[in-house]
Amino acid sequence: MKLIQLLLLLLPFNFFSQSDDSFILGMGSCLDQDSDQQEIWSSLEKEKLTEFFFLGDNIYGDTKDGSLENMQSAYDKQSKNFPDWLNDVAVNAIWDDHDYGINDGGGDYKSKAEAQELFLDFWKIKESDRRSNDEGIYFSKDVIFNNKVIKIIGLDTRYFRSPLEGGKRTRTPTQDTTKTMLGSNQWSWLENQLSQNMDILILASSVQVIATNNGFEKWGNFPHERQKLFEMLTKLKKPVVMLSGDRHKAGLYKMGDLYEITSSSMNKPLPKWLSLYWDSTQKETDEFLVGEMFYEPNYGILKIEDGNNIELELKNKEGESLNKITITF
């Protein structure tokens, strides 16, 4: 019996085998259930996806006071917006603030346990899953594609996160090294996951990881945590792609051997007057940004085929390419 066949017999429930000619992961974030602008699904259907990753703000059910009175109805409405073909691909999800319960919310959010129950119910998370028996919605699974192990990790950047510093649009990096993004339990879990066998790592964070040149939520607001993560990822000496959303903008980033694709938003772009302002002055940039940022509705594609290439591509709602890079490993 071949080694790969033996492994498949021994795999736990969170392993999946992919035998097609390509592994195609679609992704997106910031999907407003009250908007009738959901034509982006038509373009995504044509991508012939293997999986789709909801990167947060998958609904807008938060309130200013943090009550969850709107969350269930938002989930109910969004479920009617999803296309039927989405049932035929593997779906992954993490949350951001607007499907967590309060804008820019973190570990001090009073209703986070109740929000997690609503999240688990909507995404049909099994009772045997870690998320159904412990705090936080972080998860991991392995996909075997062409005898390669693709490890997919979704982080929870809300449930345990320490309070932010600065104003809503002027967040500043903290100097307090006791502050955390993930919390001690999630860090220990992540360290264990990264010690396991893999050939490729796909790591999802609802907020941006590499980018630093903005005043919004990001890993850069906790520079000691960001550095810790980068050190762990670099030690892998494996291809690493990070996925993120949140920004209502899209971009590709490269820092050394680490890559990030930020795909946002699917149907909730920045107000037109704000986009026109940036067009007439200067769009956001970053020392690690590859090319430029895009402000129109968009989705991301991560594609792995035979050989040693990973393609990262951003597309607009019509399916037209905005930017693309290829990672060779």
ABEGO torsion letter per residue (X at the ends): XBAAAAAAAABBAABBBBABABBBBBBBBGBBAABABAAAAAAAAAAGBABBBBAEGABBABBAAGBAAAAAAAAAAAAAABBAAAAABBBBBBBBAAAAGBBGBBAABAAAAAAAAAAAAAAGBBAABAAAABBEABBBBBBBBGGBBBBBBBBBAAAABBBBBEBAAABBBBABAABBAAEAAAAAAAAAAAABBBABBBBBBABBAABABBABBBAAABAAAAAAAAAAAAAAGBBBBBBBBGAGBBBBBBBEABBBBBBOBAABBBBAAAAAAAAABBBBBBAABBEBBBABBBBBBBBBBBEABBBBBBBBAAGBBABBBBBBX
